[in-house]
Amino acid sequence: MDDLECKRLRHEIREIFANIGITYNAGKFEGVWLRACQIEGVSRGIDSDAGVCVKSFLQAVKEMDIA
């Protein structure tokens, strides 16, 4: 499994993207996070202990066309 497919917590995903210069306001991030949770099949996306992979988060960004 490569790094893009490792499950990461909400704050880790936010930090990864911030480190490469991509930041989202709170509302946009939550929307993308919840979509990424749907993609991953995570039913408890609001919980801070739910995890998604970078690949799913990127797919959600692309679907929502907010990059």
PDB file of N, CA, C, O and CB in Angstrom:
ATOM      1  N   MET A   1       0.847  -1.177   0.000  1.00  0.00           N
ATOM      2  CA  MET A   1       0.000   0.000   0.000  1.00  0.00           C
ATOM      3  C   MET A   1       0.896   1.244   0.000  1.00  0.00           C
ATOM      4  O   MET A   1       1.830   1.350   0.794  1.00  0.00           O
ATOM      5  CB  MET A   1      -0.966  -0.004   1.228  1.00  0.00           C
ATOM      6  N   ASP A   2       0.599   2.166  -0.889  1.00  0.00           N
ATOM      7  CA  ASP A   2       1.419   3.384  -0.920  1.00  0.00           C
ATOM      8  C   ASP A   2       0.827   4.449   0.007  1.00  0.00           C
ATOM      9  O   ASP A   2      -0.275   4.287   0.532  1.00  0.00           O
ATOM     10  CB  ASP A   2       1.526   3.933  -2.368  1.00  0.00           C
ATOM     11  N   ASP A   3       1.562   5.520   0.197  1.00  0.00           N
ATOM     12  CA  ASP A   3       1.168   6.576   1.127  1.00  0.00           C
ATOM     13  C   ASP A   3      -0.170   7.220   0.771  1.00  0.00           C
ATOM     14  O   ASP A   3      -0.881   7.698   1.655  1.00  0.00           O
ATOM     15  CB  ASP A   3       2.236   7.634   1.172  1.00  0.00           C
ATOM     16  N   LEU A   4      -0.514   7.235  -0.499  1.00  0.00           N
ATOM     17  CA  LEU A   4      -1.775   7.849  -0.909  1.00  0.00           C
ATOM     18  C   LEU A   4      -2.987   7.029  -0.511  1.00  0.00           C
ATOM     19  O   LEU A   4      -4.111   7.530  -0.513  1.00  0.00           O
ATOM     20  CB  LEU A   4      -1.782   8.058  -2.395  1.00  0.00           C
ATOM     21  N   GLU A   5      -2.759   5.756  -0.165  1.00  0.00           N
ATOM     22  CA  GLU A   5      -3.870   4.876   0.182  1.00  0.00           C
ATOM     23  C   GLU A   5      -3.957   4.570   1.675  1.00  0.00           C
ATOM     24  O   GLU A   5      -4.830   3.810   2.094  1.00  0.00           O
ATOM     25  CB  GLU A   5      -3.751   3.594  -0.581  1.00  0.00           C
ATOM     26  N   CYS A   6      -3.075   5.143   2.477  1.00  0.00           N
ATOM     27  CA  CYS A   6      -3.119   4.955   3.931  1.00  0.00           C
ATOM     28  C   CYS A   6      -4.239   5.806   4.516  1.00  0.00           C
ATOM     29  O   CYS A   6      -4.390   6.974   4.160  1.00  0.00           O
ATOM     30  CB  CYS A   6      -1.753   5.322   4.585  1.00  0.00           C
ATOM     31  N   LYS A   7      -5.020   5.217   5.412  1.00  0.00           N
ATOM     32  CA  LYS A   7      -6.084   5.973   6.087  1.00  0.00           C
ATOM     33  C   LYS A   7      -5.452   7.016   6.998  1.00  0.00           C
ATOM     34  O   LYS A   7      -4.505   6.733   7.731  1.00  0.00           O
ATOM     35  CB  LYS A   7      -7.021   5.025   6.903  1.00  0.00           C
ATOM     36  N   ARG A   8      -5.991   8.217   6.937  1.00  0.00           N
ATOM     37  CA  ARG A   8      -5.472   9.326   7.743  1.00  0.00           C
ATOM     38  C   ARG A   8      -6.637  10.053   8.408  1.00  0.00           C
ATOM     39  O   ARG A   8      -7.748  10.103   7.881  1.00  0.00           O
ATOM     40  CB  ARG A   8      -4.637  10.311   6.869  1.00  0.00           C
ATOM     41  N   LEU A   9      -6.353  10.602   9.559  1.00  0.00           N
ATOM     42  CA  LEU A   9      -7.359  11.351  10.296  1.00  0.00           C
ATOM     43  C   LEU A   9      -7.580  12.715   9.650  1.00  0.00           C
ATOM     44  O   LEU A   9      -6.769  13.186   8.852  1.00  0.00           O
ATOM     45  CB  LEU A   9      -6.944  11.514  11.767  1.00  0.00           C
ATOM     46  N   ARG A  10      -8.676  13.321  10.009  1.00  0.00           N
ATOM     47  CA  ARG A  10      -9.069  14.622   9.464  1.00  0.00           C
ATOM     48  C   ARG A  10      -7.939  15.652   9.561  1.00  0.00           C
ATOM     49  O   ARG A  10      -7.617  16.314   8.575  1.00  0.00           O
ATOM     50  CB  ARG A  10     -10.303  15.141  10.194  1.00  0.00           C
ATOM     51  N   HIS A  11      -7.344  15.784  10.739  1.00  0.00           N
ATOM     52  CA  HIS A  11      -6.292  16.800  10.904  1.00  0.00           C
ATOM     53  C   HIS A  11      -5.043  16.460  10.092  1.00  0.00           C
ATOM     54  O   HIS A  11      -4.312  17.358   9.675  1.00  0.00           O
ATOM     55  CB  HIS A  11      -5.922  16.943  12.384  1.00  0.00           C
ATOM     56  N   GLU A  12      -4.796  15.171   9.866  1.00  0.00           N
ATOM     57  CA  GLU A  12      -3.640  14.781   9.046  1.00  0.00           C
ATOM     58  C   GLU A  12      -3.859  15.157   7.580  1.00  0.00           C
ATOM     59  O   GLU A  12      -2.949  15.654   6.916  1.00  0.00           O
ATOM     60  CB  GLU A  12      -3.380  13.264   9.170  1.00  0.00           C
ATOM     61  N   ILE A  13      -5.061  14.917   7.090  1.00  0.00           N
ATOM     62  CA  ILE A  13      -5.380  15.277   5.703  1.00  0.00           C
ATOM     63  C   ILE A  13      -5.253  16.788   5.525  1.00  0.00           C
ATOM     64  O   ILE A  13      -4.658  17.258   4.555  1.00  0.00           O
ATOM     65  CB  ILE A  13      -6.813  14.799   5.319  1.00  0.00           C
ATOM     66  N   ARG A  14      -5.812  17.540   6.459  1.00  0.00           N
ATOM     67  CA  ARG A  14      -5.737  19.007   6.378  1.00  0.00           C
ATOM     68  C   ARG A  14      -4.279  19.465   6.373  1.00  0.00           C
ATOM     69  O   ARG A  14      -3.908  20.359   5.612  1.00  0.00           O
ATOM     70  CB  ARG A  14      -6.500  19.661   7.561  1.00  0.00           C
ATOM     71  N   GLU A  15      -3.454  18.850   7.224  1.00  0.00           N
ATOM     72  CA  GLU A  15      -2.036  19.214   7.324  1.00  0.00           C
ATOM     73  C   GLU A  15      -1.268  18.858   6.055  1.00  0.00           C
ATOM     74  O   GLU A  15      -0.444  19.646   5.589  1.00  0.00           O
ATOM     75  CB  GLU A  15      -1.398  18.520   8.523  1.00  0.00           C
ATOM     76  N   ILE A  16      -1.526  17.693   5.500  1.00  0.00           N
ATOM     77  CA  ILE A  16      -0.859  17.272   4.268  1.00  0.00           C
ATOM     78  C   ILE A  16      -1.104  18.295   3.166  1.00  0.00           C
ATOM     79  O   ILE A  16      -0.171  18.714   2.480  1.00  0.00           O
ATOM     80  CB  ILE A  16      -1.353  15.876   3.827  1.00  0.00           C
ATOM     81  N   PHE A  17      -2.359  18.693   3.001  1.00  0.00           N
ATOM     82  CA  PHE A  17      -2.684  19.649   1.946  1.00  0.00           C
ATOM     83  C   PHE A  17      -2.120  21.031   2.250  1.00  0.00           C
ATOM     84  O   PHE A  17      -1.655  21.721   1.343  1.00  0.00           O
ATOM     85  CB  PHE A  17      -4.192  19.734   1.758  1.00  0.00           C
ATOM     86  N   ALA A  18      -2.153  21.437   3.502  1.00  0.00           N
ATOM     87  CA  ALA A  18      -1.579  22.740   3.879  1.00  0.00           C
ATOM     88  C   ALA A  18      -0.080  22.762   3.600  1.00  0.00           C
ATOM     89  O   ALA A  18       0.462  23.786   3.183  1.00  0.00           O
ATOM     90  CB  ALA A  18      -1.846  23.045   5.377  1.00  0.00           C
ATOM     91  N   ASN A  19       0.586  21.642   3.826  1.00  0.00           N
ATOM     92  CA  ASN A  19       2.027  21.562   3.595  1.00  0.00           C
ATOM     93  C   ASN A  19       2.405  21.716   2.129  1.00  0.00           C
ATOM     94  O   ASN A  19       3.538  22.084   1.818  1.00  0.00           O
ATOM     95  CB  ASN A  19       2.554  20.253   4.111  1.00  0.00           C
ATOM     96  N   ILE A  20       1.480  21.440   1.233  1.00  0.00           N
ATOM     97  CA  ILE A  20       1.763  21.632  -0.191  1.00  0.00           C
ATOM     98  C   ILE A  20       1.094  22.906  -0.714  1.00  0.00           C
ATOM     99  O   ILE A  20       1.021  23.131  -1.922  1.00  0.00           O
ATOM    100  CB  ILE A  20       1.286  20.410  -1.003  1.00  0.00           C
ATOM    101  N   GLY A  21       0.608  23.734   0.216  1.00  0.00           N
ATOM    102  CA  GLY A  21       0.081  25.041  -0.154  1.00  0.00           C
ATOM    103  C   GLY A  21      -1.383  25.076  -0.533  1.00  0.00           C
ATOM    104  O   GLY A  21      -1.845  26.059  -1.111  1.00  0.00           O
ATOM    105  N   ILE A  22      -2.128  24.020  -0.220  1.00  0.00           N
ATOM    106  CA  ILE A  22      -3.552  23.987  -0.542  1.00  0.00           C
ATOM    107  C   ILE A  22      -4.338  24.039   0.761  1.00  0.00           C
ATOM    108  O   ILE A  22      -4.295  23.113   1.571  1.00  0.00           O
ATOM    109  CB  ILE A  22      -3.921  22.712  -1.372  1.00  0.00           C
ATOM    110  N   THR A  23      -5.055  25.138   0.944  1.00  0.00           N
ATOM    111  CA  THR A  23      -5.866  25.275   2.148  1.00  0.00           C
ATOM    112  C   THR A  23      -7.324  25.477   1.754  1.00  0.00           C
ATOM    113  O   THR A  23      -7.622  26.038   0.700  1.00  0.00           O
ATOM    114  CB  THR A  23      -5.365  26.452   3.025  1.00  0.00           C
ATOM    115  N   TYR A  24      -8.209  25.023   2.597  1.00  0.00           N
ATOM    116  CA  TYR A  24      -9.647  25.154   2.382  1.00  0.00           C
ATOM    117  C   TYR A  24     -10.252  25.836   3.598  1.00  0.00           C
ATOM    118  O   TYR A  24      -9.812  25.606   4.725  1.00  0.00           O
ATOM    119  CB  TYR A  24     -10.317  23.765   2.126  1.00  0.00           C
ATOM    120  N   ASN A  25     -11.258  26.672   3.375  1.00  0.00           N
ATOM    121  CA  ASN A  25     -11.949  27.209   4.537  1.00  0.00           C
ATOM    122  C   ASN A  25     -12.688  26.046   5.204  1.00  0.00           C
ATOM    123  O   ASN A  25     -12.834  24.974   4.617  1.00  0.00           O
ATOM    124  CB  ASN A  25     -12.938  28.375   4.136  1.00  0.00           C
ATOM    125  N   ALA A  26     -13.144  26.268   6.416  1.00  0.00           N
ATOM    126  CA  ALA A  26     -13.736  25.182   7.211  1.00  0.00           C
ATOM    127  C   ALA A  26     -14.908  24.512   6.505  1.00  0.00           C
ATOM    128  O   ALA A  26     -15.015  23.286   6.517  1.00  0.00           O
ATOM    129  CB  ALA A  26     -14.196  25.714   8.555  1.00  0.00           C
ATOM    130  N   GLY A  27     -15.781  25.294   5.894  1.00  0.00           N
ATOM    131  CA  GLY A  27     -16.949  24.728   5.223  1.00  0.00           C
ATOM    132  C   GLY A  27     -16.591  23.865   4.022  1.00  0.00           C
ATOM    133  O   GLY A  27     -17.137  22.776   3.847  1.00  0.00           O
ATOM    134  N   LYS A  28     -15.682  24.350   3.203  1.00  0.00           N
ATOM    135  CA  LYS A  28     -15.269  23.573   2.034  1.00  0.00           C
ATOM    136  C   LYS A  28     -14.560  22.297   2.457  1.00  0.00           C
ATOM    137  O   LYS A  28     -14.804  21.229   1.897  1.00  0.00           O
ATOM    138  CB  LYS A  28     -14.356  24.407   1.128  1.00  0.00           C
ATOM    139  N   PHE A  29     -13.679  22.412   3.450  1.00  0.00           N
ATOM    140  CA  PHE A  29     -12.971  21.220   3.909  1.00  0.00           C
ATOM    141  C   PHE A  29     -13.959  20.178   4.412  1.00  0.00           C
ATOM    142  O   PHE A  29     -13.829  18.999   4.084  1.00  0.00           O
ATOM    143  CB  PHE A  29     -11.964  21.579   5.014  1.00  0.00           C
ATOM    144  N   GLU A  30     -14.935  20.590   5.197  1.00  0.00           N
ATOM    145  CA  GLU A  30     -15.926  19.643   5.731  1.00  0.00           C
ATOM    146  C   GLU A  30     -16.700  18.966   4.614  1.00  0.00           C
ATOM    147  O   GLU A  30     -16.955  17.763   4.671  1.00  0.00           O
ATOM    148  CB  GLU A  30     -16.897  20.358   6.676  1.00  0.00           C
ATOM    149  N   GLY A  31     -17.077  19.734   3.597  1.00  0.00           N
ATOM    150  CA  GLY A  31     -17.796  19.153   2.471  1.00  0.00           C
ATOM    151  C   GLY A  31     -16.972  18.117   1.742  1.00  0.00           C
ATOM    152  O   GLY A  31     -17.467  17.038   1.415  1.00  0.00           O
ATOM    153  N   VAL A  32     -15.718  18.439   1.487  1.00  0.00           N
ATOM    154  CA  VAL A  32     -14.830  17.489   0.805  1.00  0.00           C
ATOM    155  C   VAL A  32     -14.582  16.282   1.707  1.00  0.00           C
ATOM    156  O   VAL A  32     -14.604  15.143   1.239  1.00  0.00           O
ATOM    157  CB  VAL A  32     -13.482  18.168   0.418  1.00  0.00           C
ATOM    158  N   TRP A  33     -14.346  16.524   2.993  1.00  0.00           N
ATOM    159  CA  TRP A  33     -14.111  15.435   3.944  1.00  0.00           C
ATOM    160  C   TRP A  33     -15.296  14.467   3.953  1.00  0.00           C
ATOM    161  O   TRP A  33     -15.104  13.253   3.886  1.00  0.00           O
ATOM    162  CB  TRP A  33     -13.868  15.997   5.363  1.00  0.00           C
ATOM    163  N   LEU A  34     -16.502  14.992   4.035  1.00  0.00           N
ATOM    164  CA  LEU A  34     -17.685  14.122   4.069  1.00  0.00           C
ATOM    165  C   LEU A  34     -17.841  13.342   2.772  1.00  0.00           C
ATOM    166  O   LEU A  34     -18.231  12.175   2.798  1.00  0.00           O
ATOM    167  CB  LEU A  34     -18.945  14.947   4.331  1.00  0.00           C
ATOM    168  N   ARG A  35     -17.540  13.972   1.633  1.00  0.00           N
ATOM    169  CA  ARG A  35     -17.601  13.248   0.352  1.00  0.00           C
ATOM    170  C   ARG A  35     -16.543  12.156   0.309  1.00  0.00           C
ATOM    171  O   ARG A  35     -16.811  11.051  -0.163  1.00  0.00           O
ATOM    172  CB  ARG A  35     -17.411  14.220  -0.838  1.00  0.00           C
ATOM    173  N   ALA A  36     -15.342  12.455   0.799  1.00  0.00           N
ATOM    174  CA  ALA A  36     -14.279  11.448   0.838  1.00  0.00           C
ATOM    175  C   ALA A  36     -14.690  10.285   1.737  1.00  0.00           C
ATOM    176  O   ALA A  36     -14.382   9.131   1.440  1.00  0.00           O
ATOM    177  CB  ALA A  36     -12.952  12.071   1.335  1.00  0.00           C
ATOM    178  N   CYS A  37     -15.376  10.582   2.824  1.00  0.00           N
ATOM    179  CA  CYS A  37     -15.875   9.517   3.702  1.00  0.00           C
ATOM    180  C   CYS A  37     -16.884   8.642   2.970  1.00  0.00           C
ATOM    181  O   CYS A  37     -16.883   7.421   3.127  1.00  0.00           O
ATOM    182  CB  CYS A  37     -16.514  10.115   4.967  1.00  0.00           C
ATOM    183  N   GLN A  38     -17.744   9.266   2.169  1.00  0.00           N
ATOM    184  CA  GLN A  38     -18.701   8.491   1.369  1.00  0.00           C
ATOM    185  C   GLN A  38     -17.974   7.588   0.388  1.00  0.00           C
ATOM    186  O   GLN A  38     -18.326   6.419   0.233  1.00  0.00           O
ATOM    187  CB  GLN A  38     -19.660   9.425   0.614  1.00  0.00           C
ATOM    188  N   ILE A  39     -16.974   8.123  -0.263  1.00  0.00           N
ATOM    189  CA  ILE A  39     -16.186   7.346  -1.222  1.00  0.00           C
ATOM    190  C   ILE A  39     -15.563   6.135  -0.530  1.00  0.00           C
ATOM    191  O   ILE A  39     -15.534   5.035  -1.082  1.00  0.00           O
ATOM    192  CB  ILE A  39     -15.086   8.226  -1.867  1.00  0.00           C
ATOM    193  N   GLU A  40     -15.069   6.355   0.679  1.00  0.00           N
ATOM    194  CA  GLU A  40     -14.417   5.290   1.446  1.00  0.00           C
ATOM    195  C   GLU A  40     -15.411   4.343   2.106  1.00  0.00           C
ATOM    196  O   GLU A  40     -15.029   3.266   2.565  1.00  0.00           O
ATOM    197  CB  GLU A  40     -13.523   5.893   2.503  1.00  0.00           C
ATOM    198  N   GLY A  41     -16.684   4.734   2.156  1.00  0.00           N
ATOM    199  CA  GLY A  41     -17.675   3.921   2.841  1.00  0.00           C
ATOM    200  C   GLY A  41     -17.649   4.098   4.354  1.00  0.00           C
ATOM    201  O   GLY A  41     -18.104   3.236   5.105  1.00  0.00           O
ATOM    202  N   VAL A  42     -17.104   5.235   4.784  1.00  0.00           N
ATOM    203  CA  VAL A  42     -17.054   5.542   6.211  1.00  0.00           C
ATOM    204  C   VAL A  42     -18.375   6.199   6.582  1.00  0.00           C
ATOM    205  O   VAL A  42     -18.676   7.302   6.126  1.00  0.00           O
ATOM    206  CB  VAL A  42     -15.830   6.471   6.566  1.00  0.00           C
ATOM    207  N   SER A  43     -19.154   5.526   7.401  1.00  0.00           N
ATOM    208  CA  SER A  43     -20.481   6.045   7.720  1.00  0.00           C
ATOM    209  C   SER A  43     -20.458   7.100   8.808  1.00  0.00           C
ATOM    210  O   SER A  43     -21.439   7.818   9.002  1.00  0.00           O
ATOM    211  CB  SER A  43     -21.380   4.923   8.135  1.00  0.00           C
ATOM    212  N   ARG A  44     -19.346   7.197   9.520  1.00  0.00           N
ATOM    213  CA  ARG A  44     -19.273   8.139  10.631  1.00  0.00           C
ATOM    214  C   ARG A  44     -18.283   9.255  10.318  1.00  0.00           C
ATOM    215  O   ARG A  44     -17.384   9.531  11.112  1.00  0.00           O
ATOM    216  CB  ARG A  44     -18.872   7.416  11.928  1.00  0.00           C
ATOM    217  N   GLY A  45     -18.443   9.889   9.176  1.00  0.00           N
ATOM    218  CA  GLY A  45     -17.508  10.903   8.709  1.00  0.00           C
ATOM    219  C   GLY A  45     -17.378  12.115   9.598  1.00  0.00           C
ATOM    220  O   GLY A  45     -16.368  12.817   9.553  1.00  0.00           O
ATOM    221  N   ILE A  46     -18.388  12.369  10.404  1.00  0.00           N
ATOM    222  CA  ILE A  46     -18.330  13.525  11.285  1.00  0.00           C
ATOM    223  C   ILE A  46     -17.385  13.262  12.458  1.00  0.00           C
ATOM    224  O   ILE A  46     -16.817  14.201  13.016  1.00  0.00           O
ATOM    225  CB  ILE A  46     -19.733  13.879  11.798  1.00  0.00           C
ATOM    226  N   ASP A  47     -17.214  12.007  12.833  1.00  0.00           N
ATOM    227  CA  ASP A  47     -16.327  11.658  13.938  1.00  0.00           C
ATOM    228  C   ASP A  47     -14.888  11.975  13.592  1.00  0.00           C
ATOM    229  O   ASP A  47     -14.448  11.742  12.467  1.00  0.00           O
ATOM    230  CB  ASP A  47     -16.468  10.182  14.295  1.00  0.00           C
ATOM    231  N   SER A  48     -14.164  12.498  14.542  1.00  0.00           N
ATOM    232  CA  SER A  48     -12.773  12.849  14.291  1.00  0.00           C
ATOM    233  C   SER A  48     -11.884  11.619  14.137  1.00  0.00           C
ATOM    234  O   SER A  48     -10.772  11.723  13.619  1.00  0.00           O
ATOM    235  CB  SER A  48     -12.253  13.718  15.411  1.00  0.00           C
ATOM    236  N   ASP A  49     -12.362  10.452  14.582  1.00  0.00           N
ATOM    237  CA  ASP A  49     -11.529   9.253  14.474  1.00  0.00           C
ATOM    238  C   ASP A  49     -11.752   8.492  13.175  1.00  0.00           C
ATOM    239  O   ASP A  49     -11.127   7.456  12.953  1.00  0.00           O
ATOM    240  CB  ASP A  49     -11.795   8.339  15.641  1.00  0.00           C
ATOM    241  N   ALA A  50     -12.640   8.993  12.308  1.00  0.00           N
ATOM    242  CA  ALA A  50     -12.819   8.372  10.999  1.00  0.00           C
ATOM    243  C   ALA A  50     -11.613   8.730  10.143  1.00  0.00           C
ATOM    244  O   ALA A  50     -11.042   9.810  10.289  1.00  0.00           O
ATOM    245  CB  ALA A  50     -14.155   8.836  10.319  1.00  0.00           C
ATOM    246  N   GLY A  51     -11.233   7.842   9.269  1.00  0.00           N
ATOM    247  CA  GLY A  51     -10.081   8.103   8.423  1.00  0.00           C
ATOM    248  C   GLY A  51     -10.385   7.877   6.952  1.00  0.00           C
ATOM    249  O   GLY A  51     -11.194   7.021   6.593  1.00  0.00           O
ATOM    250  N   VAL A  52      -9.729   8.649   6.116  1.00  0.00           N
ATOM    251  CA  VAL A  52      -9.810   8.474   4.668  1.00  0.00           C
ATOM    252  C   VAL A  52      -8.404   8.554   4.109  1.00  0.00           C
ATOM    253  O   VAL A  52      -7.485   9.020   4.783  1.00  0.00           O
ATOM    254  CB  VAL A  52     -10.740   9.544   4.008  1.00  0.00           C
ATOM    255  N   CYS A  53      -8.238   8.104   2.891  1.00  0.00           N
ATOM    256  CA  CYS A  53      -6.919   8.194   2.275  1.00  0.00           C
ATOM    257  C   CYS A  53      -6.844   9.458   1.401  1.00  0.00           C
ATOM    258  O   CYS A  53      -7.862  10.016   0.991  1.00  0.00           O
ATOM    259  CB  CYS A  53      -6.618   6.917   1.429  1.00  0.00           C
ATOM    260  N   VAL A  54      -5.628   9.875   1.140  1.00  0.00           N
ATOM    261  CA  VAL A  54      -5.394  11.065   0.318  1.00  0.00           C
ATOM    262  C   VAL A  54      -6.028  10.872  -1.059  1.00  0.00           C
ATOM    263  O   VAL A  54      -6.587  11.809  -1.629  1.00  0.00           O
ATOM    264  CB  VAL A  54      -3.872  11.354   0.183  1.00  0.00           C
ATOM    265  N   LYS A  55      -5.938   9.670  -1.580  1.00  0.00           N
ATOM    266  CA  LYS A  55      -6.497   9.382  -2.897  1.00  0.00           C
ATOM    267  C   LYS A  55      -8.009   9.666  -2.943  1.00  0.00           C
ATOM    268  O   LYS A  55      -8.502  10.256  -3.905  1.00  0.00           O
ATOM    269  CB  LYS A  55      -6.223   7.918  -3.274  1.00  0.00           C
ATOM    270  N   SER A  56      -8.730   9.250  -1.914  1.00  0.00           N
ATOM    271  CA  SER A  56     -10.171   9.515  -1.862  1.00  0.00           C
ATOM    272  C   SER A  56     -10.463  10.991  -1.664  1.00  0.00           C
ATOM    273  O   SER A  56     -11.419  11.524  -2.229  1.00  0.00           O
ATOM    274  CB  SER A  56     -10.818   8.709  -0.745  1.00  0.00           C
ATOM    275  N   PHE A  57      -9.635  11.655  -0.856  1.00  0.00           N
ATOM    276  CA  PHE A  57      -9.823  13.093  -0.658  1.00  0.00           C
ATOM    277  C   PHE A  57      -9.619  13.831  -1.972  1.00  0.00           C
ATOM    278  O   PHE A  57     -10.385  14.738  -2.298  1.00  0.00           O
ATOM    279  CB  PHE A  57      -8.856  13.631   0.415  1.00  0.00           C
ATOM    280  N   LEU A  58      -8.592  13.451  -2.730  1.00  0.00           N
ATOM    281  CA  LEU A  58      -8.345  14.062  -4.042  1.00  0.00           C
ATOM    282  C   LEU A  58      -9.497  13.804  -4.996  1.00  0.00           C
ATOM    283  O   LEU A  58      -9.873  14.690  -5.763  1.00  0.00           O
ATOM    284  CB  LEU A  58      -7.044  13.531  -4.646  1.00  0.00           C
ATOM    285  N   GLN A  59     -10.059  12.612  -4.961  1.00  0.00           N
ATOM    286  CA  GLN A  59     -11.206  12.300  -5.813  1.00  0.00           C
ATOM    287  C   GLN A  59     -12.375  13.189  -5.445  1.00  0.00           C
ATOM    288  O   GLN A  59     -13.067  13.695  -6.328  1.00  0.00           O
ATOM    289  CB  GLN A  59     -11.600  10.816  -5.690  1.00  0.00           C
ATOM    290  N   ALA A  60     -12.613  13.393  -4.142  1.00  0.00           N
ATOM    291  CA  ALA A  60     -13.703  14.257  -3.697  1.00  0.00           C
ATOM    292  C   ALA A  60     -13.458  15.698  -4.151  1.00  0.00           C
ATOM    293  O   ALA A  60     -14.391  16.373  -4.588  1.00  0.00           O
ATOM    294  CB  ALA A  60     -13.851  14.194  -2.161  1.00  0.00           C
ATOM    295  N   VAL A  61     -12.229  16.169  -4.052  1.00  0.00           N
ATOM    296  CA  VAL A  61     -11.902  17.523  -4.520  1.00  0.00           C
ATOM    297  C   VAL A  61     -12.239  17.642  -5.998  1.00  0.00           C
ATOM    298  O   VAL A  61     -12.866  18.614  -6.420  1.00  0.00           O
ATOM    299  CB  VAL A  61     -10.401  17.855  -4.275  1.00  0.00           C
ATOM    300  N   LYS A  62     -11.828  16.664  -6.775  1.00  0.00           N
ATOM    301  CA  LYS A  62     -12.073  16.696  -8.219  1.00  0.00           C
ATOM    302  C   LYS A  62     -13.580  16.677  -8.525  1.00  0.00           C
ATOM    303  O   LYS A  62     -14.056  17.434  -9.370  1.00  0.00           O
ATOM    304  CB  LYS A  62     -11.377  15.501  -8.903  1.00  0.00           C
ATOM    305  N   GLU A  63     -14.317  15.807  -7.833  1.00  0.00           N
ATOM    306  CA  GLU A  63     -15.757  15.727  -8.053  1.00  0.00           C
ATOM    307  C   GLU A  63     -16.450  17.040  -7.727  1.00  0.00           C
ATOM    308  O   GLU A  63     -17.388  17.444  -8.414  1.00  0.00           O
ATOM    309  CB  GLU A  63     -16.353  14.609  -7.219  1.00  0.00           C
ATOM    310  N   MET A  64     -15.983  17.701  -6.676  1.00  0.00           N
ATOM    311  CA  MET A  64     -16.610  18.944  -6.227  1.00  0.00           C
ATOM    312  C   MET A  64     -16.040  20.149  -6.961  1.00  0.00           C
ATOM    313  O   MET A  64     -16.534  21.266  -6.810  1.00  0.00           O
ATOM    314  CB  MET A  64     -16.427  19.119  -4.721  1.00  0.00           C
ATOM    315  N   ASP A  65     -14.999  19.920  -7.757  1.00  0.00           N
ATOM    316  CA  ASP A  65     -14.388  20.956  -8.606  1.00  0.00           C
ATOM    317  C   ASP A  65     -14.041  22.216  -7.818  1.00  0.00           C
ATOM    318  O   ASP A  65     -14.420  23.325  -8.195  1.00  0.00           O
ATOM    319  CB  ASP A  65     -15.329  21.315  -9.755  1.00  0.00           C
ATOM    320  N   ILE A  66     -13.304  22.025  -6.702  1.00  0.00           N
ATOM    321  CA  ILE A  66     -12.936  23.173  -5.883  1.00  0.00           C
ATOM    322  C   ILE A  66     -11.444  23.340  -5.725  1.00  0.00           C
ATOM    323  O   ILE A  66     -10.995  24.133  -4.897  1.00  0.00           O
ATOM    324  CB  ILE A  66     -13.560  23.058  -4.541  1.00  0.00           C
ATOM    325  N   ALA A  67     -10.675  22.617  -6.494  1.00  0.00           N
ATOM    326  CA  ALA A  67      -9.226  22.704  -6.359  1.00  0.00           C
ATOM    327  C   ALA A  67      -8.705  24.077  -6.673  1.00  0.00           C
ATOM    328  O   ALA A  67      -7.499  24.310  -6.603  1.00  0.00           O
ATOM    329  CB  ALA A  67      -8.560  21.706  -7.244  1.00  0.00           C
TER     330      ALA A  67
END
